[in-house]
Amino acid sequence: MKTIKVFCKNLPLIFLYFLSVNLTSNAQEHAVFQGGEQLNYRIHLGFIEAATATVKSNQTIQAINNHPCRKVEILGKTVSWLKFFSPVEDYWSAYLDVNTLMPIKTEMRKREGRYRKEEQVIFNQETNLAKIHSPQNTPVDRNLSITPSTLDLIGGYFYLRDKPLNNMSIGQKLSAKVLVDGTIYEIWFVVKGFETVKSDFGNVKCIRTSLVLPKNNLFKDEDAIRLWISQDKYQIPFKMEVNLKIGFLSIDLTDYKIQGRNIY
């Protein structure tokens, strides 16, 4: 039971790491950042189906702080008997500049058992500041110094998909600075090889990668996260495996649509 409780508490962070890698980018039109895209994932802890997650991007482009932005939303929640034992229903959103994929505004709402937390972050790449507002019982407002390339985790997800991964060589590394829960972490992305992955859609050619994270109390080692990305124009994160100190975790794509049309 202790293992399940630890997993449920850290589920949001685990899934967001799945969507995280920042690679430097030039301002341009980004083919992978399409409106009306929706991806559904199934999350297992060992043999237990523990949670689901949905990632979707809005079609409408909005002006946020004078930046043309598209909103991306993520909903993650526990399923089956876990939603009664240790319910989690967390929501994240990010308004990303459609030209640079940089975050302009992010929002987070956590509902984990009796625990509640909300947070809003405004990124200002011109002044290198992130304004963090947490409207809890005791509201918290603070400014955090960032670099011009600092991303949130959702923006990092699209940066990764936007890169010409097929042109990268095995062993090539790229780094990231990502803001998570008020702290900036450096993350490394490493290409490990090219493999065919069995999935709900049949066999899919993928690029096998790993995420190298700072030492922490959640993951078994620095190279604990393995990620498979489709070797096509969509570059979808298809599968993830994680060695946790509390057990083994897997995340698998179950559905992918663009404007309601099945892609796989």
Secondary structure as UniProt FT lines:
FT   HELIX           2..18
FT   TURN            31..32
FT   TURN            35..36
FT   STRAND          37..45
FT   TURN            46..47
FT   STRAND          48..64
FT   TURN            65..66
FT   STRAND          67..78
FT   TURN            80..81
FT   HELIX           82..85
FT   STRAND          88..97
FT   TURN            98..100
FT   STRAND          103..112
FT   TURN            113..114
FT   STRAND          115..124
FT   TURN            125..128
FT   STRAND          129..134
FT   STRAND          140..145
FT   TURN            148..149
FT   HELIX           153..162
FT   HELIX           165..167
FT   TURN            170..171
FT   STRAND          173..180
FT   TURN            181..182
FT   STRAND          183..199
FT   TURN            200..201
FT   STRAND          202..212
FT   TURN            222..223
FT   STRAND          225..230
FT   STRAND          237..244
FT   TURN            245..246
FT   STRAND          247..258
FT   TURN            259..260
FT   STRAND          261..262
//
